[in-house]
Amino acid sequence: MPHYIMAIDQGTTGTTSAILDRSGRVIAKVNKEYAQNYPRPGWVEHNPEDIWDSVLATIHEVLAMSGINPKDIAAIGITNQRETTLVWDRKTHKPVYNAIVWQCRRTTDFCNKLKKSAVVRNKINKKTGLVIDPYFSATKFRWILDQVEGARKRALAGELAGGTVDCFLLWRLTGGQVHATDVSNASRTMLMNIEKGNWDSELLKLFSVPKNLLPTIRPSSGELGKTKGVPGLPDGIPIAGMAGDQQAALFGQICFEVGEAKCTFGTGSFLLMNTGAKRVNSKSGILTTVAWQLKGEKKLTYALEGGAFVCGAAVQWLRDGLKIISSSSDVERLAREVSDSGGVEFVPALTGLGAPYWDPSARGLICGLTRGATRAHVARATLEAMALQNVDILVAMQKDLGKKLKSLKVDGGATANNLLMQMQADYLGQSISRPQMIESTVAGAAYLAGLGVGFWSSQNELRKVWKLDQDFSPALNAQARAARLKSWHSAVARTGA
């Protein structure tokens, strides 16, 4: 029996391919970045061929690094940047336009028109668990079909295929034989009815997206297709796990019980809380989404989700925009030069505010400056903001769920920053856990694929695979915590939120 699982994590700035063994240990891992395209202010695109080339390159390099025989791969799992949208020719496999990235705001005007109708807002929220925002895929599909010459006509004729990045990769990995997505990615399009788990005809009509453009919706675990014609891989390897990156991270953090949650610190920060087979409708500005569906299960597992659009990107801005640090890793050292932010507040609404505010027009703000303020205060205020915006989201989730958070696990590159992790525990007032493997998206994709082919027998077996690195306990008293949150909310109010 094959001894390894390959995970492909196709992210916003690059692709990671990794090989894991049965104990969940990463045998080898390779990342390759690719170009970000900004054709107009607020527009963000990727060249789909750049995405595919990065996948092929990392597959080749990770196999070479590991030294394993590709025939010893039991299955492949895919996880991906979610709402990013592509449309391609079914015969040539070539995209008709660049991938429109989840960060892209080009459909803001159309979204604002839809928002004017309370009936439409409520209908979309009831069916999809989402709020109307350019973030999601539906308006991106509409834009491509309307703006690319001949695209709508060709789509109606069945000549074009569309989907999110997982769907595009599955198509390419199977040589164009499989056009499918999983329930977690489909739930982010604003076109799927999350109660029924299928494309909703009323929503398709509202967004002018023909059903024959879209993929089949499948469970997140279980065989989706087999490799065919992929350079460096033999034909016939099952692709048996697929989930959007944040849902994959929730699974990779073994958050299988109601009330268990994870926070991924990446370009943005994304928090998901497992609500089980029960869909919880938010009244606090939080999204309801599908977490996963496992092989052989009829029921969907749901989650509450909140995301802050700018998290690690705020540190990148300190490096590239303000140039007060030379590398992202310098921020912790600089922030430790002062004991607090000295009254400086930084609200990193550099691309608007996400949950629970949902204000695309909000703008970033640095306030509380005095003659005594230094770049160290700004650095510390940046880390505090990363933690504080997550507190807002988690408090809203607890309110919706009607109970306290059961546990919070953290992952992503920024979790290596111990100061930030301590701030998160302090401002939340609850212990947080960091695993040994902080790339939980990779783990989740691998676990789903492994379950899908019996490489791991059950979720209970996976619990033994997850290993703790460090717990962080709150060291701030309730009075100091309340004062800090009050100052933060005062600053947020000044952004226009």
Protein Blocks (a to p, Z undefined) as FASTA:
>chain_A
ZZbdcdddddfkbccdddddfkopafbdcddddddddfbghiacddfklmmmmmmmmmmm
mmmmnopafklpfbdcddddfklccdddfklopafbdcddfklcklmmmmmmmmmpmklm
mmmmmmnopacdfkbmmlmmmmmmmmmghklmmmmnopaccddfklmmmmmmnnopaccd
dfklmmmnopacfknopacfklmmmnopafklpccdddfbdcfbdcehiahiaehiacfb
dcdfklmmmmmnopabghiacddddfbccddddebjbdcddfehpacddfbdcehiabdc
dddddddfblklmmmmmmmmnopafbfklmmmmmmmpmbenopacdfffnopadfklpak
bccddehiafkbcfklmmmmmmmmmmmmmmmmmmmmmmmnopacfbdcdedjklmpmklm
mmmmmmnopacdddfblclmlmmmmmmmmmmnomagbfklmmmmpccfbdcddfbdfklm
mmmmmmmmmmmmmnoZZ
